[in-house]
């Protein structure tokens, strides 16, 4: 099999295993939304987004719908189930009364999100009373406990996957702070005990239960009546729960369409130290570039993802070649053959482990040595006991001696030198600001750094304006005025990505209008108009551009408009000439200087010089 010489030893850029930031299936999240559907949820109203009263059930469903639309962008691998309890109808795996698991055709109860599922859930309120129905599941004289059944059904849905490979959560939305308030005596104690035990059993299996309470305008949700015991709140946590729950509920409603990455382990690697030592490290990605999702090719009929397959066909017989093919590279008029295994072994430069090479002073490390977002590494004793002790000893020595470690790391096709920089723990106000560990930065190769002789580049400084001390002071005052306190790039969303995801959502859900996108990168005109900023800006303009700066701006605008009009006129008049034919026939010299300037102006070329220079300039632009 002949090969492209440039392709023999190419990097496997399309190999997903080579991407250390790839979203792993084992890091996904499984979430069950438990929504109370009792009549009280429909009767109690509160101000909605449009300032009109809305039922708590509408608020809960709207919040979940918005969360699903964001989650399908944020975490497409996560799986979701929606379960209503206190319902008239029942639909669940255990056939428990008062519990209805919402789903659509061709989708499991617990599965990844689809556009069809989100579209149907958006319309769930319209047919809820007819198809599902609402009723109190816990009434006097009845032993039915729909909350107990709901937690049991949610626990069954979360049996999928292991607690070690997936985060499992139950989100409970209700406005009933005392679900057993209407029950008296021993029956109430028994139902409370069994429900709390069911919740504890779920938590023992690694399932986290979270409560999103819905308070009435005149009555706040009292979490201490029952749910504090169910989710395990006490002390300061109990006092701070309601304010934090309100903020979280608000965040779910106002989430941005952006790629969000959970603080989960990227991968586990071995750190090989000379002398036969090897410890285990976990790597975490603190910062990742946000880009649109990968393009997925779909079948035009079934709309299912397509799987790419490659087959080799014999050129002589047309039969499919099943055995491994050989490849060759021509060298000195002779074909050198390789098997697939030999090529793979030749390209195997690294085993994927981290191998320590030595140490260098921190002063040798420059800012421009960091090629891409680094990884953060911490020790782990899951498989190699003693990794934490060795890592701590190495970490302390590097900090004490002001050294960073140089190591060899990378996949089989992309070997890389990396630097390990120790970071001390930072605690402020009783909380951890920076965790202890090491940052693994990717170091450049020698030809990645191209020195530029700045002295030669800017040797001639004559004619370059230099700011005066007064101008520098005015500029500093202006910058101080517009300085953003505690600024972070995370405060602003990418408007291009926002528009992309909004368009995808509108197409996938067949929405008539695209959601409104707010460009947060545009200047804050209202903020810039504040008296303090306006005064500092005016003083800066006067000091730099003089008193007549505004008049010069107007003149420049007029000049720009005039130049645009001249260019448009030249384009219109130049369209009547066949410039290519005139150049081929040698008839450009028959045109007037003004006619030649039509071409030059339309193509934004210099119009200065004699006629012969204009003709040469046109011919050069045409490539003749």
N, C-alpha and C positions, 0 to 999 in steps of 0.2 A: 504494500500500500504506500503510494507516494505521499510525501508530506511537505507542507510549506516550511522552508528552513527557519523562518521566523517564529513558527508555531511549535517547534519541537520541544523547546524548553520554556514555553510561556507559562505564566502564573495562572493557576486555576482561580481566576477572579469570580467565576460564577459558582464556585463550590460553596454551598452554604455553611459547611463545617469550618471554613476559613474565617468566617465573620465572628469575632469575639463578642459583638454586641447583638447578635441575632436573638430574637425572641424565642425562647425555648418553650416547648410544650410542657415541660415539667414545672415551669414557673407560673403557670396560669392560675387564675382565680375562679372559684366556683361560688356563685352567689344565689341565694334564694330570697326573693322578696315575699315576706308574709304580710298581706294586707287585710286588715280588719274590714269585713263587709257587713257589720251589724247595722240595724236601722239607725243607731245613734250616729254613725259616720255620715249618713245621708241627711239627718235632721240638723246637725250642728253646722253652722255656717261661720265663715270668717272672711275678711277682705281678701280678694284675689289680686292678680297682677293688674287687672283692669279696674281696680277699685270697686268692683261689684262683689256682692256676697257670693261665696262659693262654698259648697259642702266640703267637709273634710275628706270625703271619698274622692271628690274631684281634684282636690289639692294633691292627695297622695298619688293618684293615677297620673296626673300631669307631671309630677316630680319624677316618677319612675320613667315615664315616656321620654322626658328630656334626658334623663340619665342614660337610657338605652341608646339614644341617638348619638350621645357623646362617646359611650363605651365602645360602640362598634367601630369608632375611629381610634380611640385610645388603645384599647386592648382587644383586637379582633379574635384572639385565641381564647379569651375568657368565656365561660359558659354560665348561663343564667336560667333560672326558673322563676315563675311568678305563681304564687299560691294564695288564693283568697280563703279566708276562714270565716265562720259564722254565715255560711251560705245555705240556701234551700237545697240546691242540687249538690251532688258529690261526684268528684272525678279525681281519683288518685290511685297510686299503686296498691295501697292496702285496703281500698274501698271503705275508708273511714267516713263517717257522717260529718257534715258541716264543713268539708274541705274540698275545694275545687282548684285543680291545677290548670291554669290557662296555657293553651298551646295551639299550634296550627298543624295542618297536615304535613306529613313527611319530615317531621322534626320530633326528636325525643323530648321528654319533659325537661331534662337538663341537657342543654346543648348550646352551641355557639349561636350568636345572634344572626338573624337573617332579615332582609328588608320586608319580606312577607310577614314575619312575626311582629315587627315594629308597626307595620301598617294596620294589622288586625288589632293590636293592643291600643292603638290610637282611637279605635272605634268601639272599645269594650264598653264604655259607658252607655252608648246608644242602645245596646241590646242586653245590658246586664240584668235588669229586672225581669226580662222575659226568658232569657236563656239560663242564667245562673241563680238569680234571686237572692234576697237578703232576709235573715232572721236571727234572732238571738239564739246562740247555741247553748248558753248556760242560763237556765231559767229555774225558779223554785220548783221542786218536785221532780226534777229531771237529773239523771246521772250523766247526761251527755256533756262532755267537756271538749268543745271545739278547739280551744287553745292548746290543750294537751295533744289532740289529734293533729293540729297544724304543725307543732314542733316535731311530732313523730314522722309525719309525712315529709317535712323538710329534711329531717335526718336521713330518711330513706333515699331522698333525691341526692344527697351529698355523699352517699356511699361510693359514688363513682370516683375513682382515683384514690391516691393515698394522701394522708395528711402531711407526709414528708415531701411530696412532690407537688402539692397544690394548696393554696390558701382557701379555706372553706368558711363561708360566712352566712349568717341568717340575719336579714334586716327586717325588723318588725315595725310596721307602721300602724298605729292605733291612737284613738282619742279616749279610750276607756282605761283610766288609771287603776281601777279596782274591778277586774273581770269577774270576781266572785262576790261582789257587794250585795247582790240580791239573794245569796244563799246564806243560811244560818246554821249554827250548831256544828255537829260533828261532820256533817256532809261538806261544809265549807272547809274545815280543817283537812279533811281527807283529800278533797280535790286540789287544794293549794299544795299539800305535801307531794302528791303524785305529779303535779305539773312542774314543780321545782325540781323534783328528782329526774323527770324526763329531760329538763333543760341541762341539769348537771351531767347526765349521761352523754348528751350531745357534746358538751364542752370537754368531757374526758376523752372523746374521740377526736379532739383537735378542731372542733367547730366553734367558731366565735359567734356569739349572739349579741346583736346590737339593736338598740331601741331608738326609733325616731318618733318621739311623742308629738301629738297634735293638740295644742292647747286651744281652748275657747277664748273669745275676747274678754269675757267676764270671769273666767275660771281657769287657773293655770293647772296644768297636768301635775298631779302629785305622785312623783315617781317612788316615794318612800312607802306607799301603801302596799305595793306588791312587786313591782318590777325591779326595785333595788336589790331584792333577794335573788331575783331570777338572773340578772346580769352581773351580780356581785359588786354592788356599790356600797361604800361606807366612808365615813369621815369627810375629808375635803373633796373627794371625788363626787360624793352625793350632792354637796353644796354647789359644785361647779357644773354639774351635769346638764341642767336645763339651759343655761346660757350657751354652752358649747353645742348642745343638740340643736338649738335654734340657728346657730351660725352654720352648722353642717347642712341643715335642711336648706338654708338659703344658698349655700355653695352648690348643692345638687341641682338647684333650679337655674343657676347662672354659670354653669361650667362652660368653658370655651371649647370650640372644636379644635383640638390640638392633640398631637401625639404625646401621651403621658407614659412614662416608664416607671414601674414600681421599683422600690428599693429592694431588689432581690438579687441574689447571687447570679453573676453571669456564667461563671464556670469554676470548676475546681482544678487546680494545677499543682504539680509537685515542684518544690524548690530544692534543687540539688546543690549541696555545699561540698566543696572539696574535702576529702577525708572519708568519703563514704556515707555522709549524712544526707538525709532527704526528709523534708518536712512538707506538710500539706497546707496550702493556702487557698482561701476563697477570694475571688475577684469581684469587684462591684464597679459599675459604671456610674460615676457621679454626674457627668455631663454628656449628653448625646446630641448630635445634630438632628434637627427635626426636618424631615422630608416627606413628601407624599408617599403613600403606600405603593408597593410594587404593582405593576400591571399584571392582571390575571387574565389569560386568554380563556374565553368561554365558548362552548358549543352553540352555534346559532339556532339550533332547534331545541335542545334540552336546557340550555343556559347553565350547564354544569361545567366546572373547571376541566380544562383539557390537560392531559398528561403527555409529555413529549417522550417519544421513544425513537431510538436510532438503530437501524439495521444496515449491515454491509451486504451488498449484492455482488456476486461474481460477474465480472464484465464479459466472460466468455459464455457461461451457461445460464446466467440470469438467476441462479439459485442463491438463496440466503445463506451467507457464511455464518455458521454457528460457532466454530472454534475461534479462539483468540487470534486476531490478525497480527501480522508483523508489519513493522514500519521501517523505512530506510531513509538515510540521509546520504546524499552524494558528496563524497570527499575525494578530491584529486582523481576525478573520472572513475571512481569506484563506489558502488552502493554498499553502505554499511548498514546492516539490518539490526533492528531492535525488536525485542518482544515488548508487550505492554508491561510486563512485570519488571523488565530491565529498565525501561523508561521511568517507571514509578520509583524504582530504587535509586536511579541517578538523580532524580529531582528531590529525593528525601534528604533535605539538608538538616532539618530539625525534627525532634521527636514530639514537640509540643510542650515539653517541660521547660521550666525556668532554671537556667544553669548559671551559678555565680562565677564571674570571671575575676573580680577584684574590686578595689575601692579607690576613689579619687576625692580630692578636696571639693567641697561645695562651691568654692570660688571658680572652679573649672566649668561649672554648669552655667550656661547662659539662657536667657529667656527664649531666644530664637531656636534653641535646641529642641523645644517641645513641638513635635510635628502635628500631633492630633490629640483629641481629648484623652487624657490618661485614665488608667484604671486605678482603683484603690484596693489594696490587698490587706487581708487580715488572716491570722492563723486559724486553723481548725484542727481539733483533735478527734474528728469523727472516725477517720481511718488510721491515722498515724498518731499514736499517743506521744505526748511530749513536744508536739509541734509548737504549742503556745510558749513553753518555757524557752526553747531555743530561739524563737522569734523575738521574745521580749529581751533576751540577752543581746541579740544582734541589734535590735532597735535602740536600746539604751547606749550601746557602744557607738553607734553611728551618730547619735545626737551629741554624745559627750566629745567625740573626736571631730565633729563637723565634717563628716564624710558622707558620700552617697555611693551606693553599690552599682557596679556595672555588671549586667547579666545578659545572657543570650536567650532569646525567646522568639517564638514564632511558629507558624504552621510549617508543614513540609514544603510548601511552595513559596512562603514569604518569611524567611528568617529575618530577625530584627534584633538590634542591640537596644537594650532598655536601661533606664536608670531608675533605681529604687531610692526614693527620698523619704526619710523617716519624718513623721509628723507627730508632735507631742499633743497630748490631750489638752483641750482648752475648756475650762468650766467658768461660767459667768452666771451669777444670780442663782446659784444652786442647780443650774441645768448645763448639760454638755453642749458646747458650741462646735467644737471640732473633736472627732474621735481619734484615738491613737491608732497608728498603723503606718503604712507606706504608700506613697503615690508611685505608680509605675508609668513613667513617661517614655515615649518612643523616641529614641535618639536618631539623628540624621546620619546618612553616609557622608563621606567626605565631599562627594560631588553634589550633594544636596545644598551645600552652602557655597554661594558664589560671592566672594568679596568684591566690593565696589570701591574704587578709589575716589572717595568723596572730595579729596583735595583737588584732583584734576577736574572732577565734574563741576565743582563750584569754585574753580580757581579765580575766575574773573567776577568780582563782586561789585565792579563799578556800575553805577546806574541802578543798583538795587536799593529801593527805599528802606530806611531803617526807622523803626518806631521810636518816638521820643519817650522820655520817662513819664511825661504827663499822659501820653496816649496809652502807655502800658498800665498806668494806674487806673485810667477810665475803663480799660478793657477788663482789668481784674475786678473792679467794682461791679461791672455788668455781669461777669461770670459768677460772682458771689451771689448776686441777686437771683439768678436763674438756676442756681445749684439745687439739685433734687436731693432731699434728705433720704438716706438709706436706699439709694437707687440700686435697682437690680434689673438685669435684662429680662428676668422672668415676669416683670410687671407688665410687659407689652407683648401682645400676640402678633404673629406674622400675618399681615393682612392678605397676602397672596395665598397662604395656606388656609386661612379662614374662608376666603372666597371659593377655593378649590373644594373644601369639605362641604360648604353650603350648597354648591352646585351638585356634588355627588349625592347629597341627601335629597335635594329636590327631585333629581332624576330617579333615584332608587325608590322613593316613597310616592312618586307621582304627585308631588305638590304643585299647585298652580303658581305659587310665588316663591321666589328664592328668599330664604331668611335674610333679614337685614344684617349687614356686616359693618361694624364700627372700626374705622382705621385709627388705631391709637397712636400711630407713628406720625400723624399730621401735627403741625404746630398747635400749641394750646393758645389760640388767639385771645380767649377770655383771660387766661392767666398772664399773658404778655401785656395786656392792657392795664394791669394793675398800676397804680400811681408810682410805686417805688421802682418797678421794672421799666415803665415808660420813661421816667425821668433819667435813669441810668443809661438807657438806650439812646435817648436824645443827646445827652452829654457826650456819649461816645461818638455819635455821628458828627456832631459839631466839631469835636476835637480832631477827628481824623479827616473828614471830608470838607470841613469849613461851614460857614454860614449858608453858602449857596449850594450845599450838597443836594437838596431836594430838587432845585432847578436843574442841576446837571443830570439827575436821574430822569427828569422829564425829557430833557434833550436826548439822553441816551435811548429812552423808550421811543421817542419820535424817530430817531435815526434808525433804530431797529425795525420799526414798522415800515419806514421808507425803503430800507434795504430789502425787506421781504417783498414789497410791491415790485421793486426792480427785478428781483429774481423770478417772481411769477410772470412778469411781462416777458423776460428773456426766454423762459421755458415755452411760453405760448408762441412767440415769434420764431424761436428756433425749431419748432415742430414742423414748419413748412419746408425745411431743408433736409435733403437726404445726405447727411454728413459723411456717411460711409462711402457712398458713390462719388461724392465730390473729392474725397481724399484719394480714392483709387484712380480717378481720372486726372488727378493733378490740377483740379479747378478751384482749389481753395484760394489760390492767389488772385483769382478773378473777383472774389468777394471784397467788399469794403471792410475797413477796420471795425466799424460798428456792427456789421453782420457777423464778423468773426467773434466779437465780444458776446453775442447771443449765446454761442456754444459754451464759451468760457464761464460766463456768469451762471448759466443753468447748471453747470457741473462744478460750481464753486471753485474755479481756478483763477489764478491771478490774471488780471486784464492789463497789466502794465507792460510797456515795451513796444518796439516797432512791429510792423506787420509781419515780417519774417519770423520774429520771435513768437508771435501769436500762433502762426501756422505750425511751427515746430512744437509748440506746447500742445496744440490740438492733436497732432499726429502721435506724439508721445502718449497722450492720454488714451488714444485709440489703440495703441500698441502696434502702430504701422511704421 
